[in-house]
Amino acid sequence: MGYHRPHGVQRSYELFARAQSLIPGGTQLISRRPDRYAFGVTPALAERAKGCRFWDVDGNEYIDLQMAVGACVLGYADDAVDAAVIEQIRRGPAPSVSTTIELELAEELTATIPCAEMVRFCKGGGEANAIAIRIARAYTGRDKIAFCGYHGWHDWYLAANLESTAVLNDYLLPGIEPAGVPRGLAGTAIPFAWENLDSLEQVLETHKGEIAAIIMEPARSFDPKPGYLEGVRELATRHGAVLIFDEVVTGFRLHIAGAQGKYGVVPDIATYAKAISNGYPFGAVAGRREIMSTAADLFISSTYWSDPITAAAALTTIREYKRRDVQTYIDRMGKRYMQAFNALAEQAEVPVRFAGMGCSFVLQWDFEDPDPLLRKQATTLFIQECNKRGIFAAGGTHMCWAHTEAELEELKPRWAEVLEVLHDAIRKGDIAGRLEAEISKEAFRRLVR
Ligand SMILES: Cc1ncc(COP(=O)(O)O)c(C=O)c1O
């Protein structure tokens, strides 16, 4: 079959071994490590990407259902975004004073995002959250942060694990040692449980008058329970805490105005990165004037935050979302992908389905046996068999503009074969025996569904 990998992944793993000897961990982003997928089978290094496809260093082609962990909503190397980037490159990188594109982008964002009266720019999601936390602490004069979810790699967040290395187990990865995070930050980052207003209220009452900010993802792959976000908003206001929505994943993906636009609950600050600039490094912090203006007097400053090239990518990406009505498209097309896969799974009698929103959905197993190892093995086998058939899959799927009916038609026979392998393995109780790859290392856990 044409889509079976003609060359294996030998070169990928030779180069990855060299990368590991020079780059601690081998990659810059944990989610790009091949051991998060099906190590030994999953390609480790890519050569180029276009639309919803990439080609690995062995020359194999993949339909990508991960899309740079969600960072490319228009598809790789989108012509409109790339034309704007190339045009800006010709005008030169940031000179000694700022460029007008920052103002244009600030105007576009404040016209698009409900909470945005003022904005600041940066280069990524963790950075945007660190800026938002600094502003909230300065504005309130308080130190403690209530959080629910994953918000990046910075000290303010990993401080949650200083008192016990188990705190972040349910939000990120189990047993993270906060080595390198100052012990003095112990007790400053306090978790609360998703969709549990009592849990948040308890944190706010226990630390009364001390919580600077409540930071959370407003949604992920499923809509929040009706009334939940409204309840959080009310608690934040009552306790004088700045409400920060981390819209790094949701912003511009599930609605052009983000989760706050979809659910009609407006935070004080929102942060953006992954869906803002179609793969070019950019982040934004947007919020109410009264709070954001605090930043004018704070030391929040970095040379490359003025970069007009990636600002041009962000501006064009947002304008293209509006012009093409991308959010409606990916929601509709994602539902078609989910339905098609689920129908095939049912036909093949495999207890698995895709569930979630059209723009972003997850793989769910319905085994009677509650053993988590079984699910991990099954997910690894699913990824392995997808990879072997030119599908780059993971536990979660991010839809993009370049996923069309044509790709769905290509996927269907490949998914059918993958499901056949799964069916046989499950029937014979031999999932582990079918693995050619190492079991997938724990993906980031998400309390926010
Ligand atoms: C909700 C959320 N916030 C923050 C981040 C961190 O963003 P970045 O990797 O750009 O620093 C991520 C990344 O996965 C995320 O999912």
The ligand as a Tripos MOL2 file, in Angstrom:
@<TRIPOS>MOLECULE
LIG
   16    16     1     0     0
SMALL
NO_CHARGES

@<TRIPOS>ATOM
      1 C1         -3.3870   25.6050   28.8850 C.3       1 LIG1
      2 C2         -1.9460   25.8180   28.6110 C.ar      1 LIG1
      3 N1         -1.3100   26.8690   29.1620 N.ar      1 LIG1
      4 C3         -0.0010   27.1020   28.9390 C.ar      1 LIG1
      5 C4          0.7370   26.2770   28.1360 C.ar      1 LIG1
      6 C5          2.1810   26.5490   27.9120 C.3       1 LIG1
      7 O1          2.3550   27.1450   26.6660 O.3       1 LIG1
      8 P1          3.8290   27.1630   25.9920 P.3       1 LIG1
      9 O2          4.1790   25.7410   25.7050 O.co2     1 LIG1
     10 O3          3.6480   28.0070   24.7470 O.co2     1 LIG1
     11 O4          4.7430   27.8240   26.9780 O.co2     1 LIG1
     12 C6          0.1210   25.1690   27.5300 C.ar      1 LIG1
     13 C7          0.8940   24.2470   26.6720 C.2       1 LIG1
     14 O5          0.5560   23.1080   26.4690 O.2       1 LIG1
     15 C8         -1.2450   24.9290   27.7710 C.ar      1 LIG1
     16 O6         -1.8710   23.8720   27.2330 O.3       1 LIG1
@<TRIPOS>BOND
     1     1     2 1
     2     2     3 ar
     3     2    15 ar
     4     3     4 ar
     5     4     5 ar
     6     5     6 1
     7     5    12 ar
     8     6     7 1
     9     7     8 1
    10     8     9 2
    11     8    10 1
    12     8    11 1
    13    12    13 1
    14    12    15 ar
    15    13    14 2
    16    15    16 1
@<TRIPOS>SUBSTRUCTURE
     1 LIG1         1 GROUP 0 **** ****
